[in-house]
Amino acid sequence: MAMTDPSQKATFEYFEFVKHIFWTTVMFGLLLLPTLGLGYFSSWLATHDIGSRLAIYVLEAVEYMLLAVNSLAFLVSVIAQAVRTFRRTTNSDA
């Protein structure tokens, strides 16, 4: 279906943007679950005094690194999608 009306094209692109952001959020949310599990596991180890303090600190450091990488990747993905949508809606040739 060829869209000749620019407002139709923009509406379609915004819908695509929302759809991609939704699925990106779902994907990165699922990737966050192991990080949360690691956090619960390390706090459980600490409260039950299981394992060395060093091991618990390493697990907590890994948890924060995974959280930071996941958050940064999510942010980059959202920004890239926003730039892509902006370019498609402002470009009259595409």
Backbone as numpy.savetxt, mean C-alpha at the origin, in Angstrom:
# Nx Ny Nz CAx CAy CAz Cx Cy Cz
-15.54 0.87 -27.13 -16.38 2.04 -27.13 -15.50 3.28 -27.13
-15.64 4.08 -28.14 -14.85 5.30 -28.25 -15.56 6.42 -27.49
-14.78 7.07 -26.62 -15.34 8.17 -25.85 -14.89 9.47 -26.48
-15.84 10.20 -27.02 -15.50 11.47 -27.64 -15.70 12.63 -26.68
-16.57 12.47 -25.71 -16.83 13.53 -24.74 -15.71 13.53 -23.68
-15.01 14.67 -23.52 -13.91 14.71 -22.54 -14.38 14.44 -21.11
-15.60 14.84 -20.77 -16.07 14.59 -19.40 -16.30 13.10 -19.16
-16.73 12.37 -20.21 -16.88 10.92 -20.09 -15.52 10.27 -19.88
-14.54 10.72 -20.62 -13.19 10.17 -20.50 -12.63 10.43 -19.11
-12.82 11.65 -18.60 -12.33 11.99 -17.27 -13.04 11.17 -16.21
-14.34 11.01 -16.34 -15.10 10.20 -15.38 -14.61 8.77 -15.39
-14.37 8.23 -16.58 -13.85 6.86 -16.70 -12.49 6.74 -16.04
-11.61 7.71 -16.28 -10.27 7.67 -15.70 -10.32 7.79 -14.18
-11.21 8.63 -13.66 -11.32 8.76 -12.20 -11.86 7.47 -11.59
-12.80 6.82 -12.29 -13.30 5.54 -11.82 -12.17 4.50 -11.81
-11.37 4.49 -12.85 -10.22 3.58 -12.90 -9.24 3.88 -11.76
-9.03 5.14 -11.46 -8.15 5.54 -10.36 -8.68 5.00 -9.04
-9.96 5.19 -8.78 -10.55 4.71 -7.53 -10.46 3.19 -7.45
-10.70 2.53 -8.56 -10.62 1.07 -8.59 -9.19 0.60 -8.29
-8.21 1.22 -8.89 -6.82 0.84 -8.64 -6.40 1.14 -7.20
-6.83 2.26 -6.68 -6.49 2.60 -5.29 -7.14 1.61 -4.33
-8.37 1.21 -4.60 -9.03 0.22 -3.75 -8.24 -1.08 -3.72
-7.89 -1.60 -4.91 -7.19 -2.88 -4.96 -5.75 -2.76 -4.45
-5.14 -1.60 -4.61 -3.81 -1.37 -4.03 -3.89 -1.39 -2.52
-4.93 -0.78 -1.97 -5.13 -0.79 -0.52 -5.36 -2.20 -0.01
-6.16 -2.97 -0.72 -6.41 -4.36 -0.32 -5.10 -5.16 -0.37
-4.34 -5.00 -1.44 -3.10 -5.76 -1.59 -2.10 -5.41 -0.49
-1.88 -4.12 -0.26 -0.92 -3.74 0.77 -1.45 -4.03 2.17
-2.77 -4.03 2.34 -3.35 -4.45 3.61 -3.07 -5.91 3.90
-3.19 -6.74 2.87 -2.87 -8.16 3.03 -1.37 -8.37 3.29
-0.54 -7.55 2.66 0.89 -7.65 2.92 1.26 -7.16 4.31
0.38 -6.36 4.92 0.63 -5.86 6.27 0.33 -6.91 7.34
-0.51 -7.88 7.03 -0.89 -8.88 8.02 0.29 -9.64 8.63
1.27 -10.11 7.84 2.42 -10.77 8.48 3.21 -9.84 9.39
3.26 -8.57 9.06 3.95 -7.61 9.91 3.24 -7.48 11.25
1.91 -7.42 11.21 1.16 -7.36 12.45 1.33 -8.64 13.26
1.33 -9.77 12.57 1.56 -11.05 13.25 2.93 -11.10 13.91
3.92 -10.56 13.25 5.26 -10.52 13.82 5.29 -9.63 15.06
4.55 -8.54 15.03 4.47 -7.66 16.18 3.80 -8.34 17.37
2.70 -9.03 17.11 2.03 -9.76 18.19 2.92 -10.88 18.73
3.61 -11.55 17.83 4.50 -12.64 18.24 5.64 -12.12 19.11
6.26 -11.02 18.70 7.38 -10.49 19.49 6.90 -9.97 20.84
5.71 -9.37 20.90 5.20 -8.92 22.20 4.80 -10.11 23.08
4.30 -11.19 22.46 3.99 -12.40 23.22 5.26 -13.01 23.80
6.31 -13.04 22.98 7.59 -13.55 23.49 8.09 -12.71 24.66
7.95 -11.41 24.56 8.43 -10.52 25.62 7.62 -10.68 26.90
6.29 -10.79 26.78 5.47 -10.91 27.98 5.64 -12.26 28.67
5.93 -13.30 27.92 6.13 -14.63 28.51 7.60 -14.91 28.81
8.43 -13.91 28.60 9.87 -14.01 28.89 10.50 -15.23 28.19
10.18 -15.34 26.91 10.72 -16.43 26.09 11.72 -15.82 25.12
12.89 -16.42 25.02 13.90 -15.92 24.10 14.72 -14.80 24.72
15.79 -14.49 24.05 16.67 -13.44 24.56 16.12 -12.06 24.20
16.58 -11.06 24.92 16.18 -9.69 24.64 16.65 -9.27 23.25
17.82 -9.73 22.86 18.34 -9.40 21.54 17.43 -9.92 20.44
16.97 -11.16 20.59 16.08 -11.74 19.57 14.78 -10.95 19.47
14.25 -10.52 20.61 13.01 -9.74 20.61 13.23 -8.37 19.97
14.36 -7.75 20.27 14.67 -6.45 19.65 14.86 -6.60 18.13
15.48 -7.69 17.71 15.66 -7.92 16.27 14.31 -8.13 15.60
13.42 -8.90 16.23 12.08 -9.10 15.67 11.32 -7.79 15.58
11.44 -6.95 16.60 10.76 -5.65 16.56 11.37 -4.75 15.49
12.67 -4.81 15.31 13.31 -4.01 14.26 12.85 -4.48 12.88
12.76 -5.78 12.69 12.27 -6.32 11.42 10.83 -5.90 11.19
10.03 -5.92 12.25 8.63 -5.49 12.14 8.54 -4.04 11.66
9.32 -3.16 12.27 9.28 -1.74 11.88 9.83 -1.53 10.47
10.84 -2.30 10.09 11.36 -2.18 8.72 10.32 -2.64 7.70
9.64 -3.75 7.98 8.59 -4.22 7.07 7.45 -3.20 6.98
7.10 -2.61 8.11 6.05 -1.60 8.10 6.46 -0.38 7.28
7.71 0.04 7.43 8.20 1.20 6.68 8.25 0.91 5.18
8.75 -0.25 4.80 8.84 -0.60 3.38 7.44 -0.72 2.78
6.53 -1.35 3.50 5.16 -1.50 3.02 4.49 -0.15 2.85
4.67 0.74 3.83 4.07 2.07 3.75 4.66 2.89 2.61
5.96 2.81 2.44 6.61 3.54 1.36 6.17 3.01 -0.01
6.10 1.71 -0.15 5.65 1.12 -1.42 4.20 1.50 -1.71
3.36 1.52 -0.69 1.97 1.94 -0.88 1.91 3.40 -1.33
2.66 4.25 -0.68 2.68 5.67 -1.03 3.17 5.88 -2.46
4.23 5.20 -2.85 4.76 5.33 -4.21 3.72 4.84 -5.22
3.04 3.75 -4.90 2.03 3.21 -5.80 0.87 4.19 -5.99
0.41 4.78 -4.90 -0.70 5.74 -4.98 -0.28 6.98 -5.77
0.91 7.48 -5.51 1.39 8.66 -6.24 1.55 8.36 -7.72
2.10 7.21 -8.05 2.26 6.84 -9.46 0.92 6.72 -10.16
-0.06 6.14 -9.48 -1.39 6.02 -10.06 -2.04 7.39 -10.23
-1.84 8.28 -9.27 -2.40 9.63 -9.37 -1.77 10.40 -10.54
-0.47 10.28 -10.69 0.21 10.95 -11.81 -0.27 10.39 -13.14
-0.42 9.07 -13.20 -0.91 8.43 -14.43 -2.32 8.93 -14.77
-3.19 9.00 -13.78 -4.55 9.48 -14.02 -4.56 10.94 -14.43
-3.74 11.75 -13.78 -3.66 13.16 -14.13 -3.18 13.34 -15.56
-2.18 12.59 -15.96 -1.68 12.70 -17.34 -2.72 12.27 -18.35
-3.45 11.21 -18.05 -4.47 10.73 -18.98 -5.64 11.68 -19.11
-5.99 12.35 -18.02 -7.15 13.26 -18.09 -6.81 14.60 -18.68
-5.54 15.01 -18.57 -5.16 16.31 -19.13 -4.65 16.20 -20.55
-4.30 15.01 -21.00 -3.80 14.82 -22.36 -5.00 14.64 -23.30
-5.18 15.55 -24.21 -6.33 15.47 -25.11 -6.10 14.48 -26.24
-4.84 14.03 -26.47 -4.56 13.11 -27.56 -4.90 11.67 -27.19
-4.78 11.32 -25.91 -4.92 9.92 -25.50 -6.35 9.51 -25.32
